[in-house]
Amino acid sequence: MNQRYTSLMIITILMSLVLVGLSLAIAYARGAFDDRVEMRFETDSGSGLFQGMKITYRGFDIGRLETLELLNTGVVVGEITVKKSEARFLRVGSYLKISKEKIVTSELVLQDVDYSKPTYAGGEKISLVRGDVTDDVTKRLDPILDRVTLLLEQIADPTNGLQATLKAASSAMVETGATLKVTRALLSDLSEATKSLPLAINDTRLIMQKLGPVTEQTGETLKALVGTINQTTTAMNTTNTFIKNLDDPEKGIRATLRETSTTLKQTQSVLKGVDATVKDFREAPVIRWMMPKGSPNDQTQ
């Protein structure tokens, strides 16, 4: 238990140190530890003023309104502090003015800084000027009026203004009406086509029924045609084989013709030899003696 309590105390102390460090860092960043120059102003009313009010010069934060006090004489005294590094802008003749340019808050703005004049000394009094309410309202209304004027010019523009937009919208409406008419006509035609669709389906069914036998017969014809084609293919293959055999240089018709021609030549040579032998045999003396020449009567016979 004591160990847990000790851990909680350590964590609490560390968190406190972190918060203090962050606070000091923020204060340092805001210039809380910078040297400052103190001045004061007097006014007849504290309206629009509050403690901690910013003092700016050309948009830069240079100081704060530290205190406001109402004296017995009815005068309101305010004390301001300005960073010492920014005190060079506090020139003699310059003054503070309550600015209400921001909608939420107001601030004190250093005005009319003349760098040729000396700076204020610490503790001196600086003037406070309140802006005219009319000027303030005018400054706020000028941007609004400018925007309204620009809007009116855009509306009156003959090319891109309201009138031109209305004309374009009217043309678009006319075109939309024409498109709707065409769409209505198409829908009516589609409705008629939808009504006649069952009749077309019935006619198609009757035609398909009549085409049924023709389709069957056509299928049988195609089967027979396939068989004929197969037979033709077989015959063509056989013919092709025969033609290839005829063209065979060793066993084809050309080789057969060459062998036949050679045989005929050999036969002719043999016949010539036989003829020469017979002739020699007839001319032999013994054959002539044994076979005398025939009589003229025999020759005439």
Secondary structure, DSSP 8 states (H G I E B T S, - for coil): -HHHHHHHHHHHHHHHHHHHHHHHHHHHHTTTTS-EEEEEEEES--TT--TT-EEEETTEEEEEEEEEEE-TTS-EEEEEEEEGGGGGG-BTT-EEEEE--SSS--EEEEE---TTS-B--TT-B-EEEE--HHHHHHHHHHHHHHHHHHHHHHHH-TTTSHHHHHHHHHHHHHHHHHHHHHHHHHHHHHHHHHHHHHHHHHHHHHHHHHHHHHHHHHHHHHHHHHHHHHHHHHHHHHHHHHHHHHT-TTTSHHHHHHHHHHHHHHHHHHHHHHHHHHHHHHHSHHHHHHS----HHHHH-
